[in-house]
């Protein structure tokens, strides 16, 4: 375990995880909590309680989670002895979440922990369940007295937050009747990633960037979030979702907000969130009749990737063989304010793509090169800042430099800050570690507020409605292992640009 004990730990906390035997808890939540425990970030007094219908004795449940940590944790090598210490804080509560009568078991557990700790703990309800179960569980929890404690009780809701604007507003309305906004943590794991959090540091802690972070110097911005996998057995979910809902409405618009927001006057949670909402409200709403000029959709066909045969989306389990759901989306947005007027923000996301990558590209305007001889201009490239979120975590700045020799030959070169090289311990926290710690500390900076959710849906709804009204005639329209449909290239080529990709990382 880490010996770095010079940080403040959160107050005493009890975390109830609905869906305790489910996939999210095994892959993400328990490994994250275990890593926080190893680094001595968890409260000195804490408990983790998994809830579910399946019958488990505490020991069986712990064994089940131990296997998950072995498989999914970045700290597998540190299980000796430490897992036993951690697992003593983990227990299981069998209950039917649909039965109001069984919720008294939760109150009894909280009371028992309160007596054990000698103080009233923060009580966190993490709803790691299917979206359709959230309203019912939130309502039944709301009947418990502990949920009326707005200071100590919190509820964590996973995305997707609503299926469209109307359903998101209904869910927000329901939660607002039961809980204070300060108690509701709408979690988007993307915002917990180290490189994403570093965007604010890069922009606002460096005099180098902020003065030129505007329409006078920036030509365009690109955000790419690409995956090499298909829907991976989640066809039933994806048929109700699609790339626009699954990625653009939340992850990508949040990244766009961090690039586009004004400088905050403090790092207080609501100040940061106010600035993000301002960006969402300033995004130009696309008229339904103009959607085809601003947005492109795609769906992958069957084919070959890395010498393996790949099913097309329509051949996946629980997918309609004539499905018109998009597995790729590209959109050109504009932010209508003083900072960003007329600077296009190109975003794209897709499954079964050529490379797994999440990158943000800030392309600066060309510097005048009339003073240099013609041969210098041949390889001239504009300055570019690239923030790579995954799989590599780095920030690279491209600038011009003279090649050694007797002629004035210029070449673009990259100055690269690599997390892996700069912090060699290799222990960058996983996104869920950061966000779970934030919930325990009551820090809502990286969580979406109700008005943010609302504003993000308003941005994408015209596209969703236009696509639903006019089914695609060319699906499937891109091969697995490609960079998406040709129309996505045309979308950006019309403006004289092209999509930026980074070389695939070297595998050691």
C-alpha positions as CSV (number, residue, x, y, z in Angstrom):
1,X,0.0,0.0,0.0
2,X,1.0,3.6,-0.6
3,X,2.6,5.4,2.3
4,X,1.5,8.8,1.1
5,X,-0.7,9.7,4.0
6,X,-0.3,13.5,3.7
7,X,-3.7,14.1,2.1
8,X,-7.1,14.6,3.6
9,X,-9.4,11.6,3.4
10,X,-13.1,12.0,2.8
11,X,-15.5,11.7,5.8
12,X,-16.9,8.4,6.9
13,X,-18.9,6.9,4.0
14,X,-21.2,4.0,3.2
15,X,-21.6,3.1,-0.5
16,X,-24.6,1.1,-1.5
17,X,-24.3,-0.3,-5.0
18,X,-27.5,-1.4,-6.7
19,X,-26.6,-4.0,-9.3
20,X,-23.9,-5.3,-6.9
21,X,-23.4,-8.5,-8.8
22,X,-23.5,-6.8,-12.2
23,X,-21.0,-6.1,-14.8
24,X,-20.3,-2.4,-14.0
25,X,-19.5,-3.2,-10.4
26,X,-17.2,-6.0,-11.3
27,X,-15.3,-4.3,-14.1
28,X,-15.1,-0.7,-12.8
29,X,-16.5,0.2,-9.4
30,X,-14.9,-2.4,-7.1
31,X,-11.5,-2.2,-8.9
32,X,-11.7,1.6,-8.5
33,X,-12.6,1.4,-4.8
34,X,-9.8,-1.1,-4.2
35,X,-7.2,1.1,-5.9
36,X,-8.4,4.1,-3.7
37,X,-8.0,1.8,-0.7
38,X,-4.4,0.9,-1.7
39,X,-3.5,4.6,-2.1
40,X,-5.2,5.4,1.2
41,X,-7.7,7.7,-0.3
42,X,-10.8,6.0,1.1
43,X,-12.2,7.2,4.4
44,X,-10.8,5.6,7.5
45,X,-14.3,4.5,8.3
46,X,-16.1,3.2,5.3
47,X,-18.3,0.3,4.0
48,X,-19.3,-1.0,0.6
49,X,-22.6,-2.8,0.3
50,X,-23.6,-4.7,-2.8
51,X,-27.4,-5.0,-3.4
52,X,-29.1,-7.5,-5.6
53,X,-31.7,-10.2,-6.0
54,X,-29.2,-13.0,-6.3
55,X,-28.4,-14.8,-3.0
56,X,-24.8,-14.5,-1.8
57,X,-23.2,-15.0,1.5
58,X,-20.7,-12.2,2.2
59,X,-17.7,-14.5,1.6
60,X,-19.1,-15.8,-1.7
61,X,-19.8,-12.2,-2.8
62,X,-16.2,-11.2,-1.9
63,X,-14.8,-14.2,-3.8
64,X,-16.8,-13.1,-6.8
65,X,-15.4,-9.6,-6.6
66,X,-11.8,-10.9,-6.0
67,X,-12.0,-12.7,-9.4
68,X,-13.2,-9.4,-11.0
69,X,-10.3,-7.4,-9.5
70,X,-7.8,-10.1,-10.7
71,X,-9.2,-9.7,-14.2
72,X,-9.9,-5.9,-14.4
73,X,-7.8,-4.0,-11.9
74,X,-4.6,-2.2,-13.0
75,X,-3.1,-3.3,-9.6
76,X,-3.4,-7.1,-9.9
77,X,0.1,-7.5,-8.5
78,X,-0.8,-5.9,-5.2
79,X,-3.5,-8.3,-4.1
80,X,-1.3,-10.2,-1.6
81,X,-2.8,-9.5,1.8
82,X,-4.3,-6.2,0.8
83,X,-7.4,-7.7,-0.7
84,X,-8.3,-9.4,2.5
85,X,-8.0,-6.1,4.4
86,X,-10.2,-4.3,1.8
87,X,-12.8,-7.1,1.6
88,X,-13.5,-6.9,5.3
89,X,-15.3,-3.6,4.4
90,X,-17.4,-5.2,1.7
91,X,-20.7,-7.0,2.4
92,X,-23.8,-8.0,0.5
93,X,-27.5,-7.3,1.0
94,X,-30.0,-9.4,-0.8
95,X,-33.2,-7.5,-1.6
96,X,-35.7,-7.0,-4.4
97,X,-35.3,-3.4,-5.6
98,X,-39.0,-3.4,-6.7
99,X,-40.3,-4.2,-3.3
100,X,-40.8,-1.1,-1.2
101,X,-41.0,-3.2,2.1
102,X,-37.4,-4.5,1.7
103,X,-35.9,-0.9,1.7
104,X,-36.1,-0.9,5.5
105,X,-33.0,-3.2,5.3
106,X,-31.0,-0.2,4.0
107,X,-32.0,2.0,6.9
108,X,-31.1,-0.7,9.3
109,X,-27.7,-1.2,7.7
110,X,-27.0,2.6,7.9
111,X,-28.0,2.7,11.6
112,X,-25.7,-0.3,12.3
113,X,-22.8,1.5,10.5
114,X,-23.5,4.7,12.4
115,X,-23.2,2.9,15.7
116,X,-20.0,1.1,14.5
117,X,-18.4,4.4,13.3
118,X,-19.5,6.5,16.2
119,X,-20.7,9.2,13.7
120,X,-23.3,9.6,11.0
121,X,-21.6,8.7,7.6
122,X,-22.2,10.0,4.1
123,X,-24.6,7.6,2.5
124,X,-24.1,7.1,-1.3
125,X,-26.5,5.2,-3.5
126,X,-24.9,4.1,-6.7
127,X,-27.4,3.0,-9.3
128,X,-25.4,0.6,-11.4
129,X,-28.6,-0.7,-13.0
130,X,-30.4,-0.6,-16.4
131,X,-31.7,3.0,-17.1
132,X,-35.4,1.9,-17.0
133,X,-35.0,0.8,-13.3
134,X,-33.6,4.2,-12.1
135,X,-36.9,6.1,-11.6
136,X,-38.5,3.3,-9.5
137,X,-35.4,2.8,-7.3
138,X,-34.9,6.6,-6.9
139,X,-38.5,7.0,-5.8
140,X,-38.4,4.1,-3.3
141,X,-35.2,5.3,-1.8
142,X,-36.7,8.8,-1.5
143,X,-39.2,7.4,1.0
144,X,-36.4,6.7,3.4
145,X,-35.7,9.3,6.1
146,X,-31.9,9.2,5.3
147,X,-32.6,10.6,1.8
148,X,-34.0,13.8,3.4
149,X,-30.5,14.5,4.8
150,X,-29.4,16.7,1.9
151,X,-25.9,17.2,3.4
152,X,-24.9,13.5,3.8
153,X,-27.0,11.5,1.3
154,X,-26.1,11.3,-2.4
155,X,-27.5,9.4,-5.4
156,X,-25.3,8.5,-8.4
157,X,-27.0,7.9,-11.8
158,X,-25.1,6.4,-14.7
159,X,-25.7,7.5,-18.3
160,X,-27.7,7.3,-20.5
161,X,-29.6,10.1,-18.8
162,X,-32.9,9.9,-20.7
163,X,-33.5,8.7,-24.3
164,X,-34.3,12.2,-25.6
165,X,-35.0,15.7,-24.4
166,X,-38.5,14.8,-23.1
167,X,-37.5,11.7,-21.2
168,X,-34.4,13.5,-19.7
169,X,-36.7,16.3,-18.5
170,X,-39.1,13.8,-17.0
171,X,-36.3,12.0,-15.2
172,X,-34.8,15.3,-13.9
173,X,-38.2,16.4,-12.8
174,X,-38.8,13.2,-10.9
175,X,-35.4,13.4,-9.2
176,X,-35.9,17.1,-8.3
177,X,-39.1,16.2,-6.5
178,X,-37.2,13.8,-4.2
179,X,-33.7,15.1,-3.9
180,X,-31.9,18.5,-3.9
181,X,-29.8,19.1,-7.0
182,X,-26.7,19.0,-4.8
183,X,-27.5,15.4,-3.9
184,X,-27.7,14.1,-7.5
185,X,-24.5,13.0,-9.2
186,X,-25.0,12.2,-12.9
187,X,-21.8,10.4,-13.8
188,X,-20.0,10.5,-17.1
189,X,-16.8,8.4,-16.7
190,X,-15.1,10.3,-19.6
191,X,-14.8,13.4,-17.4
192,X,-12.7,11.5,-14.9
193,X,-10.0,10.6,-17.3
194,X,-6.7,12.3,-16.4
195,X,-6.1,13.8,-19.8
196,X,-9.6,15.3,-19.9
197,X,-9.0,16.9,-16.5
198,X,-5.7,18.2,-17.7
199,X,-7.5,20.3,-20.4
200,X,-8.5,22.9,-17.8
201,X,-4.9,23.0,-16.4
202,X,-3.5,23.3,-19.9
203,X,-5.8,26.2,-20.8
204,X,-6.0,28.2,-17.6
205,X,-2.6,27.6,-15.8
206,X,-0.5,28.6,-18.8
207,X,-0.1,32.1,-20.1
208,X,1.1,30.5,-23.4
209,X,-2.3,29.3,-24.6
210,X,-5.2,31.3,-23.2
211,X,-4.5,34.5,-25.1
212,X,-4.6,32.7,-28.5
213,X,-7.5,30.4,-27.6
214,X,-10.0,32.1,-29.8
215,X,-11.3,32.8,-33.3
216,X,-8.4,35.2,-34.1
217,X,-5.8,32.4,-34.0
218,X,-7.7,29.1,-34.1
219,X,-8.8,27.8,-37.5
220,X,-10.9,24.8,-36.4
221,X,-11.3,22.2,-33.7
222,X,-11.7,18.4,-34.1
223,X,-12.8,15.8,-31.6
224,X,-12.5,12.1,-32.6
225,X,-13.7,9.2,-30.4
226,X,-13.2,6.0,-32.3
227,X,-13.5,2.4,-31.2
228,X,-12.3,-0.7,-33.0
229,X,-14.9,-3.0,-31.4
230,X,-18.5,-3.4,-32.6
231,X,-21.5,-3.5,-30.3
232,X,-20.0,-6.4,-28.3
233,X,-23.3,-8.2,-27.5
234,X,-25.0,-4.9,-26.5
235,X,-27.2,-5.0,-29.6
236,X,-30.4,-4.7,-27.6
237,X,-29.2,-1.5,-25.9
238,X,-27.6,0.0,-29.1
239,X,-30.9,-0.5,-31.1
240,X,-32.4,2.0,-28.6
241,X,-29.4,4.3,-28.7
242,X,-27.0,4.8,-31.7
243,X,-23.8,6.7,-31.8
244,X,-25.3,10.2,-31.5
245,X,-27.1,9.4,-28.2
246,X,-24.4,7.0,-26.9
247,X,-21.4,9.3,-27.4
248,X,-22.1,12.7,-28.9
249,X,-24.9,13.9,-26.5
250,X,-22.7,13.3,-23.4
251,X,-19.0,12.5,-23.8
252,X,-18.2,14.5,-26.9
253,X,-20.3,17.6,-26.0
254,X,-18.6,17.6,-22.6
255,X,-15.2,17.6,-24.2
256,X,-16.3,20.4,-26.5
257,X,-17.4,22.4,-23.5
258,X,-14.0,22.1,-21.8
259,X,-12.3,23.3,-25.0
260,X,-14.9,26.1,-25.6
261,X,-15.7,27.4,-22.1
262,X,-14.7,30.8,-20.8
263,X,-12.1,31.1,-17.9
264,X,-13.8,30.3,-14.6
265,X,-13.4,32.8,-11.7
266,X,-12.8,29.8,-9.3
267,X,-12.8,26.0,-9.4
268,X,-16.0,25.8,-7.4
269,X,-18.2,23.1,-8.9
270,X,-21.1,25.3,-9.9
271,X,-18.8,28.0,-11.4
272,X,-17.2,25.4,-13.8
273,X,-20.6,23.9,-14.6
274,X,-22.1,27.4,-15.3
275,X,-19.3,28.0,-17.9
276,X,-20.0,24.6,-19.6
277,X,-23.8,25.4,-19.8
278,X,-22.9,28.7,-21.4
279,X,-21.1,26.8,-24.2
280,X,-24.0,24.4,-24.7
281,X,-26.5,27.2,-24.9
282,X,-24.3,29.1,-27.4
283,X,-24.0,26.1,-29.8
284,X,-25.9,27.0,-33.0
285,X,-29.0,24.9,-33.3
286,X,-29.1,23.1,-36.6
287,X,-32.4,23.4,-38.5
288,X,-34.0,20.1,-39.4
289,X,-34.0,20.9,-43.0
290,X,-30.2,21.7,-42.9
291,X,-29.1,18.6,-41.0
292,X,-27.7,16.8,-44.0
293,X,-25.3,19.7,-44.5
294,X,-24.0,19.5,-40.9
295,X,-24.3,15.8,-39.9
296,X,-23.3,12.4,-41.3
297,X,-24.4,9.0,-40.1
298,X,-23.0,5.5,-40.9
299,X,-23.3,1.9,-40.1
300,X,-20.6,-0.8,-40.4
301,X,-20.9,-3.7,-42.8
302,X,-19.5,-7.2,-42.4
303,X,-15.9,-7.5,-43.4
304,X,-12.4,-8.2,-42.2
305,X,-10.4,-6.4,-39.4
306,X,-6.9,-7.5,-38.4
307,X,-7.2,-10.8,-40.3
308,X,-10.4,-11.6,-38.5
309,X,-13.9,-11.8,-40.1
310,X,-16.2,-9.3,-38.5
311,X,-20.0,-9.3,-38.4
312,X,-21.9,-6.3,-39.8
313,X,-24.0,-4.4,-37.3
314,X,-27.2,-5.9,-38.8
315,X,-25.9,-9.4,-38.1
316,X,-25.3,-8.7,-34.4
317,X,-27.5,-10.3,-31.8
318,X,-30.7,-8.5,-30.9
319,X,-30.3,-6.2,-33.9
320,X,-33.0,-5.7,-36.5
321,X,-31.7,-7.1,-39.8
322,X,-32.9,-3.9,-41.5
323,X,-31.8,-1.6,-38.7
324,X,-31.3,2.1,-39.5
325,X,-29.5,2.8,-36.2
326,X,-26.2,4.6,-36.8
327,X,-22.9,3.2,-35.5
328,X,-21.0,6.3,-36.7
329,X,-21.9,10.0,-36.4
330,X,-20.0,13.1,-37.5
331,X,-21.3,16.6,-36.9
332,X,-20.0,20.1,-37.6
333,X,-21.0,22.5,-34.8
334,X,-20.6,26.2,-34.4
335,X,-20.5,28.1,-31.1
336,X,-22.1,31.5,-31.6
337,X,-20.2,33.8,-29.1
338,X,-17.4,36.3,-29.2
339,X,-14.6,33.8,-28.6
340,X,-15.7,31.2,-31.2
341,X,-17.8,32.9,-33.9
342,X,-17.3,31.0,-37.3
343,X,-14.8,28.5,-35.9
344,X,-16.1,25.0,-36.9
345,X,-16.0,22.2,-34.3
346,X,-15.9,18.9,-36.1
347,X,-16.8,15.8,-34.1
348,X,-16.9,12.2,-35.1
349,X,-17.4,8.9,-33.3
350,X,-17.8,5.3,-34.5
351,X,-17.6,1.6,-33.8
352,X,-15.5,-0.9,-35.8
353,X,-13.2,1.8,-36.8
354,X,-9.6,1.7,-37.9
355,X,-8.0,2.5,-34.6
356,X,-9.1,2.9,-30.9
357,X,-8.4,6.6,-30.2
358,X,-9.8,9.6,-28.5
359,X,-8.1,12.9,-29.6
360,X,-8.8,16.6,-29.6
361,X,-7.1,18.7,-32.2
362,X,-6.8,22.5,-32.0
363,X,-5.6,23.7,-35.5
364,X,-4.2,27.2,-35.5
365,X,-4.3,29.5,-38.5
366,X,-1.4,29.6,-40.9
367,X,1.4,32.0,-40.1
368,X,2.5,34.1,-43.0
369,X,5.5,32.6,-44.8
370,X,6.2,35.2,-47.5
371,X,9.6,36.1,-45.9
372,X,11.0,32.5,-46.4
373,X,12.3,31.1,-49.7
374,X,10.0,28.9,-51.8
375,X,11.6,25.7,-50.7
376,X,10.7,26.5,-47.1
377,X,7.1,26.8,-47.9
378,X,6.8,23.3,-49.5
379,X,6.6,21.5,-46.1
380,X,5.0,24.4,-44.2
381,X,2.2,23.2,-41.8
382,X,0.1,25.3,-39.4
383,X,0.7,24.9,-35.7
384,X,-1.4,22.3,-34.1
385,X,-2.1,21.2,-30.5
386,X,-3.3,17.6,-30.1
387,X,-4.6,16.2,-26.8
388,X,-4.7,12.4,-26.9
389,X,-7.0,10.9,-24.3
390,X,-6.6,7.3,-25.2
391,X,-5.0,4.9,-25.7
392,X,-1.9,7.1,-25.4
393,X,-2.2,9.9,-22.9
394,X,-0.2,12.8,-24.2
395,X,-0.3,16.4,-25.4
396,X,1.7,17.3,-28.5
397,X,2.4,20.8,-30.0
398,X,3.4,21.0,-33.6
399,X,5.6,23.8,-34.8
400,X,8.1,24.6,-37.6
401,X,11.8,24.1,-37.2
402,X,14.7,24.4,-39.7
403,X,16.3,21.2,-40.8
404,X,20.1,21.0,-40.4
405,X,21.9,21.9,-43.7
406,X,22.8,24.7,-46.0
407,X,19.3,25.4,-47.2
408,X,16.4,27.0,-45.4
409,X,14.2,23.9,-45.3
410,X,11.5,23.8,-42.7
411,X,9.8,20.8,-41.2
412,X,6.9,20.4,-38.8
413,X,8.2,18.8,-35.5
414,X,6.3,17.7,-32.4
415,X,7.0,18.6,-28.8
416,X,5.4,15.9,-26.8
417,X,4.4,15.7,-23.1
418,X,3.7,12.0,-22.4
419,X,2.0,11.0,-19.1
420,X,3.7,7.6,-19.2
421,X,7.2,9.1,-19.6
422,X,6.7,12.0,-17.2
423,X,5.2,9.9,-14.4
424,X,6.9,6.6,-14.6
425,X,5.1,4.9,-11.7
426,X,2.4,4.2,-14.2
427,X,-0.3,4.7,-11.6
428,X,-2.6,7.2,-13.3
429,X,-5.9,6.8,-11.6
430,X,-8.8,5.2,-13.6
431,X,-11.7,7.6,-14.3
432,X,-14.0,5.9,-11.9
433,X,-11.4,6.3,-9.1
434,X,-11.4,10.0,-9.5
435,X,-15.2,10.3,-9.8
436,X,-16.0,8.0,-6.8
437,X,-13.6,10.0,-4.7
438,X,-15.3,13.2,-5.8
439,X,-18.7,11.8,-4.8
440,X,-17.4,10.9,-1.3
441,X,-15.9,14.4,-0.9
442,X,-19.1,16.1,-2.2
443,X,-17.2,17.6,-5.2
444,X,-19.7,17.9,-8.1
445,X,-17.4,19.7,-10.6
446,X,-17.1,16.7,-13.0
447,X,-20.8,15.7,-12.9
448,X,-23.6,17.0,-15.1
449,X,-26.2,19.3,-13.6
450,X,-29.8,19.1,-14.7
451,X,-29.6,22.2,-16.9
452,X,-26.5,20.7,-18.6
453,X,-28.3,17.5,-19.5
454,X,-31.2,19.6,-20.8
455,X,-29.0,21.9,-22.9
456,X,-27.0,18.9,-24.4
457,X,-30.2,17.2,-25.5
458,X,-31.4,20.4,-27.1
459,X,-28.2,20.5,-29.3
460,X,-28.7,17.0,-30.7
461,X,-32.5,16.7,-30.9
462,X,-32.9,18.3,-34.4
463,X,-30.4,15.8,-35.8
464,X,-32.1,12.8,-34.0
465,X,-35.5,14.0,-35.3
466,X,-34.3,14.6,-38.8
467,X,-32.6,11.1,-39.0
468,X,-35.7,9.4,-37.5
469,X,-38.0,11.1,-40.1
470,X,-35.8,10.1,-43.0
471,X,-34.4,6.5,-42.8
472,X,-31.0,6.0,-44.5
473,X,-31.0,4.4,-47.9
474,X,-27.3,3.5,-48.0
475,X,-26.8,1.5,-44.8
476,X,-24.4,-0.2,-44.2
477,X,-22.1,2.4,-45.7
478,X,-18.6,1.8,-44.2
479,X,-16.3,-1.2,-43.9
480,X,-15.0,-2.4,-40.5
481,X,-11.5,-1.2,-40.0
482,X,-12.0,2.0,-42.0
483,X,-12.4,5.6,-40.7
484,X,-16.2,5.7,-41.4
485,X,-18.3,6.6,-44.4
486,X,-17.1,8.7,-47.3
487,X,-19.6,11.4,-46.5
488,X,-17.7,12.1,-43.3
489,X,-14.6,12.9,-45.3
490,X,-16.7,15.1,-47.6
491,X,-18.3,16.9,-44.6
492,X,-14.9,18.3,-43.6
493,X,-13.3,18.4,-47.1
494,X,-15.9,20.9,-48.2
495,X,-14.2,23.4,-45.9
496,X,-10.8,22.5,-47.2
497,X,-9.8,20.4,-44.2
498,X,-9.2,16.7,-43.4
499,X,-9.6,14.6,-40.3
500,X,-6.5,14.3,-38.1
501,X,-5.3,10.9,-36.9
502,X,-2.3,10.0,-34.9
503,X,0.0,7.0,-35.8
504,X,-1.0,3.8,-33.9
505,X,1.0,3.5,-30.7
506,X,4.0,1.0,-30.7
507,X,3.2,-2.1,-28.8
508,X,6.1,-3.2,-26.6
